[in-house]
Amino acid sequence: MPTVIVYWSPGRSQEQKQRVSQRIYAALVEDGGARPEDVLVIFQNIEAGDASRPGAAAKPAED
């Protein structure tokens, strides 16, 4: 089962998530040969301070 996890900052609307998931879904079905019923797209919000890049400290969440 193709599973795609999209990590991004909060604030996207349900409409934006739907559009993005449809494009991912289409790519996996049309170009990847996946069965439509097997595609799963998961959206995971990453809050400020939850991640960092090499050489850079994570930014703390602002209150």
Secondary structure, DSSP 4 states (H G I P E B T S, - for coil): --EEEEEE-S---HHHHHHHHHHHHHIIIIIT---GGG-EEEEEE--TTS---TTSPPPPPP-
